[in-house]
Amino acid sequence: MNIATEITPLFLLGTLAFLGWGFWRARRRGSLAVWVWLQGSLLLLPWVVFLGLLLLGIYLNFAGFLVLLLVFTGLYIAVGRKTRQLAQQELQARREQLARLEQQGEAPSVGEVPSQSPEVLQRISAEDLQAIQSIFGLDTFFVTETVPYGEGAIFKGNLRQEAEVVVPLLVEKLKEQVGSRYQLFLVEDPAEKPAVVVLPDPIVNYRASVGAQILAGALLVFSFVATLEVGANLLGFRLLDAPGRWVEALPVAAGIFAILLVHETGHRWMAGKYGVRLSPAFVIPSLGIGTLGSLNRIQSPVPNRKALFDIAFAGPAAGGILSLLVLLAGLKLSGSGGLYVPTEIFRSSILVGTLARLVLGSEFQSELIPIHPFVAVGWIGLAITALSLLPAGQLDGGRIVQAVYGRKTAARATFITLIALAVASFSNVLALYWALLILFIAREPERPPQDEITETDGQRDALALLALFLMVMTLLPIAPALAGFLNFPNG
């Protein structure tokens, strides 16, 4: 609780600064953007109120927090209706403007937006629009309606062949007509019908700014210092009290970061195979286990749902296997020496507790057991992997769910995950901060692949279920009945 008390003011201040920055950007883009900002802010405000009351010494129980959540959910729904209404009005105004220009014989600009929106990157000119329309045909995608969409356009119609055949043909034809200035996506519209979206390349193919790269570097340094502190705590001292002993804590920190590096390498190796570019890794520091893992952005179009799955799955698979091997090696090396920990600590994870009971055998009868430091490193690695597999937004688990089950299911999974973290925060306040991090930077589903229609195969579906199962087994504590079956002391 001391850690939470120290972090809460900083986190609350950061939340308010984030909301203020969002409002400043939204106001420059017009009234619709302000309503969109307000709707998004209502997802954060219950947590802001909860943290603010916590700082004042008022701790809401579960019932109180549920009432708070219901109030803001009602506001979110009401604001959402108003936002959709304004968006429809703006879209209708664009359509009327386009029809008026066509009647006057003037060159229409499909992506033209109101004057209060100064941050337009590019508009589709009449010449480009005509060139883009020429790529469609009776044998690929027959267009029945063209709708303005931001700086791009949506082409509604009928898909004439399998999506995995049509998309490469359309992408090739688009490149022949307009070069690399635009990118094409075949997606499902709200009515679950195929639609082609064409957007300017700078919107969907970008690179991290210098500021983002500096932030990634700073987070990396902070996380490494935090893992050094974890290593020091395992050895029985505080790094702040004895900074000269940092070398003693280095092996643990290096082990944790090695797992993190393997995890991130898995992502980048698979992304390279598909020609997808990732942002720098943003490593999230934690005072409890050193780091909560890393987040990254997909900066260029993903070809299909299979590619999205492979890129998301490769990191947890690589990091998780290494973590498991380190954990098992640590359990095998555990014996008379090492770190003495209470046996009860293994109740906090079904997977780790079960493996420890099987490997350590009769030693589990003691209330204190000696473990090798590898056990801590492997366990932390599994925890990092499991957190990344939470089925929420742009986390690895969220991307996996989106790839296998689609965007709608991924959005529902994100909501359920956030509710689960909210409930967990009543026994572990740090779960609240992980929920806030998801709300801050990773709650939205990943951008659709260029071919969103073609589904993944049975092998990937099975791997997705296995990954989610192992995530649950790692994060859930051992129930008393299972503890008794495993013969834990006082189980």
C-alpha positions as CSV (number, residue, x, y, z in Angstrom):
1,M,0.0,0.0,0.0
2,N,3.0,2.3,0.6
3,I,4.0,2.0,-3.1
4,A,0.4,2.8,-4.2
5,T,0.4,5.9,-1.9
6,E,3.6,7.1,-3.4
7,I,2.5,6.6,-7.0
8,T,-1.1,7.8,-6.8
9,P,-0.5,11.6,-6.7
10,L,1.9,11.3,-9.7
11,F,-0.5,9.1,-11.6
12,L,-3.4,11.4,-10.9
13,L,-1.5,14.4,-12.0
14,G,-0.4,12.6,-15.2
15,T,-4.0,11.6,-15.9
16,L,-5.2,15.2,-15.6
17,A,-2.4,16.4,-17.8
18,F,-3.3,13.8,-20.4
19,L,-6.9,14.8,-20.4
20,G,-6.0,18.5,-20.7
21,W,-3.6,17.8,-23.6
22,G,-6.4,15.8,-25.3
23,F,-8.9,18.7,-24.9
24,W,-6.4,21.2,-26.3
25,R,-5.9,19.1,-29.4
26,A,-9.6,18.3,-29.8
27,R,-10.6,22.0,-29.6
28,R,-8.4,22.8,-32.6
29,R,-10.2,20.2,-34.7
30,G,-13.8,21.4,-34.1
31,S,-16.9,20.6,-32.0
32,L,-17.1,17.0,-33.2
33,A,-13.6,16.3,-32.0
34,V,-14.4,17.9,-28.6
35,W,-17.4,15.5,-28.2
36,V,-15.2,12.5,-29.1
37,W,-12.7,13.7,-26.5
38,L,-15.4,14.0,-23.9
39,Q,-16.7,10.5,-24.6
40,G,-13.2,9.0,-24.3
41,S,-12.6,11.0,-21.1
42,L,-15.7,9.5,-19.5
43,L,-13.8,6.2,-19.5
44,L,-11.1,7.7,-17.4
45,L,-13.1,9.9,-15.1
46,P,-14.4,7.1,-12.7
47,W,-10.8,6.2,-12.0
48,V,-9.8,9.8,-11.6
49,V,-12.6,10.3,-9.0
50,F,-11.6,7.0,-7.3
51,L,-8.0,8.1,-7.0
52,G,-8.9,11.6,-6.0
53,L,-11.0,10.3,-3.1
54,L,-8.3,7.9,-2.2
55,L,-5.9,10.8,-1.8
56,L,-8.4,12.5,0.5
57,G,-8.6,9.4,2.6
58,I,-11.9,8.2,1.3
59,Y,-11.8,4.6,0.1
60,L,-14.8,3.5,-1.9
61,N,-15.9,0.0,-1.4
62,F,-17.0,-2.2,-4.3
63,A,-20.6,-1.1,-4.1
64,G,-19.6,2.6,-4.1
65,F,-17.3,2.1,-7.0
66,L,-20.0,0.2,-8.9
67,V,-22.4,3.1,-8.5
68,L,-19.7,5.5,-9.7
69,L,-19.0,3.3,-12.7
70,L,-22.7,3.1,-13.6
71,V,-23.2,6.8,-13.4
72,F,-20.3,7.5,-15.8
73,T,-21.4,4.6,-18.1
74,G,-24.8,6.3,-18.4
75,L,-23.0,9.6,-19.3
76,Y,-20.8,7.7,-21.8
77,I,-23.8,6.3,-23.6
78,A,-25.5,9.7,-23.7
79,V,-22.5,11.5,-25.0
80,G,-21.9,8.6,-27.5
81,R,-25.3,9.2,-29.0
82,K,-24.7,12.9,-29.4
83,T,-21.3,12.2,-31.0
84,R,-22.8,9.8,-33.5
85,Q,-25.5,12.3,-34.3
86,L,-23.0,15.0,-35.0
87,A,-20.9,12.6,-37.1
88,Q,-23.9,11.7,-39.2
89,Q,-24.7,15.4,-39.7
90,E,-21.1,16.1,-40.7
91,L,-21.1,13.2,-43.1
92,Q,-24.4,14.3,-44.7
93,A,-23.0,17.8,-45.1
94,R,-20.0,16.4,-46.9
95,R,-22.2,14.3,-49.2
96,E,-24.4,17.3,-50.0
97,Q,-21.3,19.4,-50.7
98,L,-19.9,16.7,-53.0
99,A,-23.2,16.5,-54.9
100,R,-23.4,20.2,-55.2
101,L,-19.9,20.4,-56.7
102,E,-20.6,17.6,-59.1
103,Q,-23.8,19.4,-60.3
104,Q,-21.7,22.6,-60.8
105,G,-19.1,20.7,-62.8
106,E,-16.4,21.5,-60.4
107,A,-13.6,19.1,-59.4
108,P,-14.8,17.5,-56.1
109,S,-12.4,16.8,-53.2
110,V,-13.8,13.7,-51.6
111,G,-11.8,14.0,-48.4
112,E,-12.5,17.7,-47.9
113,V,-13.3,18.6,-44.3
114,P,-14.7,21.7,-42.7
115,S,-12.3,24.7,-42.2
116,Q,-12.1,24.2,-38.5
117,S,-10.0,21.1,-39.1
118,P,-6.5,22.4,-39.9
119,E,-4.6,19.1,-39.4
120,V,-5.6,17.5,-42.7
121,L,-2.6,15.7,-44.1
122,Q,-3.9,15.1,-47.6
123,R,-7.1,15.1,-49.7
124,I,-8.1,12.9,-52.5
125,S,-8.3,15.0,-55.6
126,A,-10.8,14.3,-58.4
127,E,-7.9,13.0,-60.5
128,D,-6.7,10.6,-57.8
129,L,-10.3,9.5,-57.1
130,Q,-10.9,8.6,-60.7
131,A,-7.6,6.7,-60.8
132,I,-8.6,4.8,-57.6
133,Q,-12.1,4.0,-58.9
134,S,-10.5,2.4,-62.0
135,I,-8.9,-0.4,-60.0
136,F,-12.3,-2.0,-59.2
137,G,-14.1,-4.3,-61.5
138,L,-16.6,-7.1,-62.0
139,D,-14.1,-9.8,-61.2
140,T,-12.7,-8.3,-58.0
141,F,-14.9,-5.7,-56.1
142,F,-17.9,-4.0,-57.7
143,V,-18.4,-0.5,-56.3
144,T,-22.0,0.7,-55.8
145,E,-21.3,3.8,-53.6
146,T,-18.4,6.1,-52.7
147,V,-18.5,7.8,-49.3
148,P,-16.1,10.5,-48.0
149,Y,-14.1,9.3,-45.0
150,G,-11.7,11.9,-43.4
151,E,-8.8,12.4,-45.8
152,G,-9.8,9.2,-47.7
153,A,-12.8,7.4,-49.1
154,I,-14.9,4.3,-48.5
155,F,-16.1,2.3,-51.4
156,K,-19.1,0.1,-50.8
157,G,-20.1,-2.7,-53.0
158,N,-19.9,-6.4,-53.6
159,L,-16.9,-8.8,-53.2
160,R,-16.7,-11.0,-56.3
161,Q,-14.0,-13.4,-55.2
162,E,-12.3,-14.6,-52.0
163,A,-10.8,-11.7,-50.1
164,E,-7.3,-13.3,-50.0
165,V,-7.3,-13.3,-53.8
166,V,-8.9,-9.8,-54.3
167,V,-6.8,-7.8,-51.9
168,P,-3.4,-8.4,-53.5
169,L,-4.9,-7.7,-56.9
170,L,-6.4,-4.4,-55.7
171,V,-3.2,-3.4,-53.9
172,E,-1.2,-4.0,-57.0
173,K,-3.6,-2.1,-59.2
174,L,-3.7,0.8,-56.7
175,K,0.1,1.0,-56.8
176,E,0.1,1.1,-60.6
177,Q,-2.4,3.9,-60.7
178,V,-1.3,6.2,-57.8
179,G,2.1,4.9,-56.7
180,S,2.6,4.6,-52.9
181,R,0.5,7.7,-52.0
182,Y,-2.4,5.7,-50.8
183,Q,-3.1,2.4,-48.9
184,L,-6.0,0.1,-49.3
185,F,-8.0,-1.9,-46.7
186,L,-10.8,-4.5,-47.2
187,V,-12.8,-4.4,-44.0
188,E,-16.3,-5.2,-42.7
189,D,-18.6,-2.1,-42.3
190,P,-21.0,-1.7,-39.4
191,A,-23.5,-3.9,-41.3
192,E,-20.8,-6.6,-41.6
193,K,-20.6,-6.2,-45.3
194,P,-17.3,-5.9,-47.2
195,A,-16.1,-2.3,-47.9
196,V,-12.8,-1.0,-49.3
197,V,-11.2,1.9,-47.4
198,V,-8.5,4.0,-49.2
199,L,-6.4,6.4,-47.1
200,P,-3.4,8.6,-47.7
201,D,-0.1,6.8,-46.9
202,P,1.1,9.2,-44.2
203,I,-2.0,8.4,-42.1
204,V,-1.4,4.6,-42.0
205,N,2.4,4.4,-42.6
206,Y,4.3,6.6,-40.2
207,R,7.4,6.6,-38.0
208,A,7.8,7.4,-34.3
209,S,8.7,11.0,-33.5
210,V,11.9,12.0,-31.9
211,G,10.0,12.7,-28.7
212,A,8.6,9.2,-28.7
213,Q,12.0,7.7,-29.2
214,I,13.4,9.7,-26.3
215,L,10.4,8.6,-24.1
216,A,11.1,5.0,-25.0
217,G,14.8,5.4,-24.0
218,A,13.9,7.1,-20.7
219,L,11.3,4.3,-19.8
220,L,14.0,1.7,-20.6
221,V,16.4,3.3,-18.1
222,F,13.8,3.7,-15.4
223,S,12.7,0.1,-15.9
224,F,16.3,-1.2,-15.6
225,V,16.8,0.7,-12.4
226,A,13.5,-0.7,-11.1
227,T,14.7,-4.3,-11.9
228,L,18.0,-3.6,-10.1
229,E,15.9,-2.6,-7.0
230,V,14.0,-5.9,-7.4
231,G,17.2,-7.8,-7.5
232,A,18.5,-6.0,-4.4
233,N,15.3,-6.7,-2.5
234,L,15.6,-10.4,-3.3
235,L,19.1,-10.3,-1.8
236,G,17.8,-8.5,1.3
237,F,18.9,-4.9,0.8
238,R,17.6,-1.7,-0.8
239,L,19.5,-0.2,-3.7
240,L,18.9,3.4,-2.5
241,D,20.5,2.6,0.8
242,A,23.5,0.7,-0.7
243,P,24.0,1.9,-4.3
244,G,27.5,0.5,-4.3
245,R,26.1,-3.0,-4.2
246,W,24.3,-2.7,-7.6
247,V,26.6,-5.3,-9.1
248,E,25.1,-7.9,-6.7
249,A,21.6,-7.1,-8.1
250,L,22.8,-7.0,-11.7
251,P,22.3,-10.8,-12.5
252,V,18.6,-10.6,-11.6
253,A,18.0,-7.4,-13.6
254,A,19.9,-8.9,-16.5
255,G,17.8,-12.0,-16.4
256,I,14.5,-10.1,-16.4
257,F,15.7,-7.9,-19.3
258,A,16.9,-10.9,-21.2
259,I,13.4,-12.3,-21.1
260,L,12.0,-8.9,-22.1
261,L,14.5,-8.7,-25.0
262,V,13.6,-12.2,-26.3
263,H,9.9,-11.2,-26.1
264,E,10.4,-8.1,-28.1
265,T,12.8,-9.8,-30.6
266,G,10.0,-12.3,-31.3
267,H,7.7,-9.5,-32.3
268,R,10.2,-7.8,-34.5
269,W,11.4,-11.0,-36.2
270,M,7.9,-11.9,-37.1
271,A,7.0,-8.4,-38.2
272,G,10.0,-8.3,-40.4
273,K,8.8,-11.5,-42.2
274,Y,5.6,-9.7,-43.1
275,G,7.2,-6.4,-43.9
276,V,5.5,-4.6,-41.0
277,R,7.3,-1.9,-39.1
278,L,7.0,-1.5,-35.3
279,S,7.6,1.5,-33.1
280,P,10.3,1.5,-30.4
281,A,9.4,-0.6,-27.4
282,F,7.9,1.4,-24.5
283,V,9.0,-0.6,-21.4
284,I,6.7,0.1,-18.4
285,P,8.6,0.3,-15.1
286,S,7.1,-1.2,-12.0
287,L,8.2,-0.9,-8.4
288,G,6.8,-4.3,-7.6
289,I,8.5,-6.6,-10.3
290,G,10.8,-4.2,-12.1
291,T,8.7,-3.9,-15.3
292,L,5.2,-4.7,-16.5
293,G,6.6,-5.5,-19.9
294,S,6.7,-3.4,-23.1
295,L,4.2,-1.9,-25.5
296,N,4.7,-1.1,-29.1
297,R,2.8,0.4,-32.0
298,I,2.3,-1.1,-35.4
299,Q,3.4,1.7,-37.7
300,S,2.7,0.2,-41.1
301,P,-0.2,-1.8,-42.6
302,V,-0.5,-5.4,-41.7
303,P,-1.4,-7.6,-44.7
304,N,-4.0,-9.9,-43.1
305,R,-5.4,-11.3,-39.8
306,K,-3.0,-14.3,-39.9
307,A,-0.1,-11.8,-39.9
308,L,-1.6,-9.8,-37.1
309,F,-1.9,-13.0,-35.0
310,D,1.7,-14.1,-35.8
311,I,3.2,-10.8,-34.9
312,A,1.3,-10.6,-31.6
313,F,1.8,-14.2,-30.7
314,A,5.5,-14.4,-31.4
315,G,6.6,-12.2,-28.5
316,P,4.7,-14.0,-25.7
317,A,5.7,-17.4,-27.2
318,A,9.4,-16.6,-27.2
319,G,9.4,-14.8,-23.8
320,G,7.1,-17.2,-22.2
321,I,9.1,-20.3,-23.2
322,L,12.3,-18.8,-22.0
323,S,10.6,-17.7,-18.7
324,L,9.3,-21.3,-18.2
325,L,12.7,-22.8,-18.8
326,V,14.4,-20.4,-16.4
327,L,11.7,-21.1,-13.8
328,L,12.1,-24.9,-14.1
329,A,15.9,-24.6,-14.0
330,G,15.6,-22.5,-10.9
331,L,13.3,-25.0,-9.2
332,K,15.7,-27.8,-10.1
333,L,18.6,-25.8,-8.6
334,S,16.8,-25.0,-5.5
335,G,18.0,-26.7,-2.4
336,S,19.6,-26.1,0.9
337,G,20.9,-22.6,0.0
338,G,19.5,-19.6,-1.8
339,L,16.6,-17.3,-1.0
340,Y,14.3,-18.5,1.8
341,V,10.7,-17.6,1.0
342,P,7.4,-18.7,2.6
343,T,5.7,-21.6,0.8
344,E,2.4,-19.5,0.9
345,I,3.9,-17.2,-1.8
346,F,3.4,-19.9,-4.4
347,R,-0.4,-19.7,-3.8
348,S,-0.5,-16.5,-5.9
349,S,-0.1,-18.4,-9.2
350,I,-1.8,-21.6,-10.2
351,L,0.8,-22.4,-12.9
352,V,3.9,-21.5,-10.8
353,G,2.5,-23.1,-7.6
354,T,1.7,-26.3,-9.3
355,L,5.1,-26.6,-11.0
356,A,6.9,-25.8,-7.8
357,R,4.9,-28.4,-5.9
358,L,5.7,-31.1,-8.6
359,V,9.4,-30.2,-8.8
360,L,10.2,-29.5,-5.1
361,G,8.2,-32.4,-3.8
362,S,8.5,-33.1,-0.1
363,E,10.2,-29.7,0.5
364,F,6.8,-28.1,0.2
365,Q,5.9,-29.4,3.6
366,S,8.0,-26.6,5.2
367,E,6.7,-23.2,5.8
368,L,9.9,-21.7,4.5
369,I,11.7,-23.2,1.5
370,P,15.0,-22.2,-0.2
371,I,14.8,-21.2,-3.9
372,H,17.3,-20.3,-6.5
373,P,17.2,-16.7,-7.8
374,F,16.3,-18.2,-11.2
375,V,12.9,-19.0,-9.8
376,A,12.2,-15.3,-9.2
377,V,13.5,-14.3,-12.6
378,G,11.4,-17.0,-14.4
379,W,8.3,-16.1,-12.4
380,I,8.6,-12.4,-13.1
381,G,9.1,-13.3,-16.8
382,L,5.9,-15.4,-16.8
383,A,4.1,-12.5,-15.1
384,I,5.3,-10.1,-17.7
385,T,4.2,-12.5,-20.5
386,A,0.8,-13.0,-18.9
387,L,0.2,-9.3,-18.5
388,S,0.9,-8.8,-22.2
389,L,-1.6,-11.5,-23.0
390,L,-4.5,-9.8,-21.3
391,P,-7.2,-9.6,-24.0
392,A,-7.4,-5.8,-24.1
393,G,-6.9,-3.2,-26.9
394,Q,-3.4,-3.1,-28.4
395,L,-1.8,-5.5,-25.9
396,D,-0.6,-8.8,-27.4
397,G,-3.7,-10.6,-26.1
398,G,-6.0,-7.9,-27.5
399,R,-4.3,-8.2,-30.9
400,I,-4.6,-12.0,-30.8
401,V,-8.3,-11.9,-29.9
402,Q,-8.9,-9.3,-32.7
403,A,-7.0,-11.5,-35.2
404,V,-9.0,-14.6,-34.4
405,Y,-12.4,-13.3,-33.4
406,G,-12.6,-9.9,-35.0
407,R,-12.8,-6.2,-33.8
408,K,-16.3,-6.4,-32.1
409,T,-15.3,-9.4,-29.9
410,A,-11.9,-7.7,-29.2
411,A,-13.8,-4.5,-28.0
412,R,-16.0,-6.6,-25.7
413,A,-13.0,-8.5,-24.4
414,T,-11.3,-5.1,-23.6
415,F,-14.3,-4.0,-21.6
416,I,-14.5,-7.3,-19.6
417,T,-10.7,-7.1,-18.9
418,L,-11.0,-3.6,-17.6
419,I,-13.9,-4.6,-15.3
420,A,-11.8,-7.6,-14.1
421,L,-8.8,-5.4,-13.3
422,A,-11.1,-3.0,-11.5
423,V,-12.4,-5.8,-9.2
424,A,-8.8,-7.0,-8.7
425,S,-7.7,-3.6,-7.7
426,F,-9.6,-3.9,-4.4
427,S,-7.1,-6.6,-3.3
428,N,-4.2,-5.3,-5.3
429,V,-4.1,-1.6,-6.0
430,L,-1.4,-2.0,-8.7
431,A,-4.1,-3.7,-10.9
432,L,-5.8,-0.3,-11.0
433,Y,-2.7,1.3,-12.5
434,W,-2.4,-1.4,-15.2
435,A,-6.1,-0.7,-16.0
436,L,-5.3,3.0,-16.3
437,L,-2.4,2.3,-18.6
438,I,-4.6,0.3,-20.9
439,L,-7.2,3.1,-20.8
440,F,-4.5,5.7,-21.5
441,I,-2.6,4.2,-24.4
442,A,-3.9,0.8,-25.5
443,R,-7.7,0.5,-25.1
444,E,-8.5,0.9,-28.8
445,P,-8.5,-2.2,-31.0
446,E,-5.6,-2.4,-33.4
447,R,-6.0,-0.9,-36.9
448,P,-7.6,-3.5,-39.2
449,P,-5.3,-5.4,-41.5
450,Q,-5.5,-4.8,-45.2
451,D,-7.5,-8.0,-45.5
452,E,-9.8,-8.1,-42.5
453,I,-12.2,-10.5,-44.2
454,T,-10.1,-13.7,-44.4
455,E,-10.1,-15.5,-41.0
456,T,-7.3,-17.3,-39.3
457,D,-6.9,-21.1,-39.5
458,G,-7.6,-23.8,-36.9
459,Q,-4.0,-24.0,-35.7
460,R,-3.8,-20.3,-34.8
461,D,-7.2,-20.5,-33.2
462,A,-6.0,-23.3,-30.9
463,L,-2.8,-21.4,-30.1
464,A,-4.8,-18.4,-29.2
465,L,-6.9,-20.4,-26.7
466,L,-3.7,-22.0,-25.3
467,A,-2.1,-18.6,-24.8
468,L,-5.2,-17.2,-23.0
469,F,-5.4,-20.3,-20.8
470,L,-1.8,-20.0,-19.7
471,M,-2.3,-16.3,-19.0
472,V,-5.2,-17.1,-16.7
473,M,-3.2,-19.9,-15.0
474,T,-0.3,-17.6,-14.4
475,L,-2.3,-14.7,-12.9
476,L,-5.0,-16.4,-10.9
477,P,-4.2,-17.5,-7.3
478,I,-4.6,-21.1,-6.2
479,A,-8.0,-21.8,-4.6
480,P,-8.1,-23.4,-1.2
481,A,-9.4,-26.7,-2.6
482,L,-6.5,-26.9,-5.1
483,A,-4.0,-25.9,-2.4
484,G,-5.3,-28.8,-0.3
485,F,-5.0,-31.2,-3.2
486,L,-1.4,-30.0,-3.8
487,N,-0.7,-30.5,-0.1
488,F,0.3,-26.9,0.7
489,P,1.0,-26.2,4.3
490,N,-2.2,-25.2,6.1
491,G,-3.9,-25.7,2.7
